[in-house]
Amino acid sequence: MKRKEKSIWIFGCLLVMMVLVTSCTMRKVRKRLIPSARPAASTNVKTGVVTENDGIGQITLRDLDSETANTFFYDDTSLIQDEYDRERDGEDIEQGEILQVSCKPNEDKIVSAVVPENVWYYHEVQKFSFDTEQSMMEFVGKKYQYGMLTFCSDGMDQVQPMDFDSKDMLTVRGIGSHVYSIVRSRGHGYIRIINYKDFMGGLAELDNGMMVLITDNLMMTAPEGTYRLTLVTKNMAATKTVVVMNGQETVADFSDYKKEIKDIGEVTFDVQPEGAELTLNGTSIDYSKPVTLSYGKYKVRVSLAGYSDYIGVLNVEQASKKIHIVLEEADAEVALPSPTPTQPAADTANHDAVTRKIDSEHTITVTEPVGVEVYLDNIYKGVSPCSFTKVLGSQTITLSIPGYSSRSYSVDILDDNKNVKLTFAELKSESASSESTSTPVPLPEISSILDD
């Protein structure tokens, strides 16, 4: 081959190689420039809340601002992505998710499903409250609007906001200042304590910090989990391990307890001025006589109108102890600036330690269902219909009767100088609750709050 022809041949090869490399590079660049499968102009698009996913190829999507619901189908050819644009299987779509679904015209087969960019969400929300009068939900230090169309679920069936208990853990999703879905991710159960007469007047303590006074018909509401339950009274303590399961009642029988006199302290409180309320781990305590406690640390709060609250930690580590607490008079009321809107942050507030305000001139009456045990924040109040002193603010009403599934409701009692009547739905029998829940069940009756 002549030198000139050889040069032309080499140049041609180099040119072909450059074209191939450039072509491959452009294809890679174009691929990186496509962040996600956002809907094309030729597709029908629906945005809503996932109310059901059967896990085998079908989801129900309800419009955000109406009761209109549509059924869509997915398979291996459907491109489904999470909030980080990561591809996932259709069976991983969670109840309560807000999705933008695109389909071909006149078809209900999903081409792509993505989480809209303006959607926010919070998992494992533990401290929350509902203002039913203003239809506001408060968590992570901020208030959000909810409404009749906010989808609420206990993880299986649709419920109402008042069905969520303060011991639950929630997943909350929304857009802007509006909440569109609330789903219980971890529930609560009940501990029925029996054969404990020797401990009457003492305290029942869980190792998560919960504690209640030991009275008649003792029952505690607690988050799902395994706990050490200790009953404590003067010179005696008994401990059992209990497992709390969602929506179920666990019986803790102390008929076989053995007396223990170690690791128990007797604390005498000297609080000034008289009449102040003292709480330990959020439970109001009668400190007119010494209080018997297991060794450990307790959050103390002392409050009285016109005085600054005392907040501290009590470390019980000896057989007897005396605590002096003197409240200081509150400073003149100072107008606080309006809060500046901020991005929600992790919630560090301890709602359980909030002191309850009592309206001794008015009552709360539970009228229905008739014949059930009524508990207010784990304190037994009687068998319905029953009345008790009005306690203001957000709290939990628990209903229980043998043979039926116990239920807890969050209620918000207003400071309106009126008596309050509460009506709840009938409890379900345990046999009915144990049946399969694959068939949708109707919503429970709405609890009504009627003022005299």
BELDARA-V768552 format. One record per helix or strand of 3 or more residues. SS is the DSSP state (alpha for helix, beta for strand). FROM is the first residue (numbers start at 1). TO is the last residue. If there is no record, write none. Layout:
ss;from;to
SS;FROM;TO
SS;FROM;TO
//
This chain:
ss;from;to
alpha;3;32
beta;43;53
beta;58;63
beta;69;73
beta;79;81
alpha;90;92
beta;98;104
beta;109;114
beta;119;125
beta;128;131
beta;136;139
beta;142;145
beta;151;153
alpha;161;163
beta;169;175
beta;178;186
beta;188;194
alpha;197;199
beta;203;206
beta;211;213
beta;219;223
beta;225;233
beta;236;244
beta;249;253
beta;264;272
beta;277;280
beta;291;294
beta;296;303
beta;310;316
beta;320;326
alpha;351;353
beta;358;368
beta;373;376
beta;379;383
beta;386;391
beta;393;400
beta;407;413
beta;420;423
alpha;430;433
beta;448;451
//
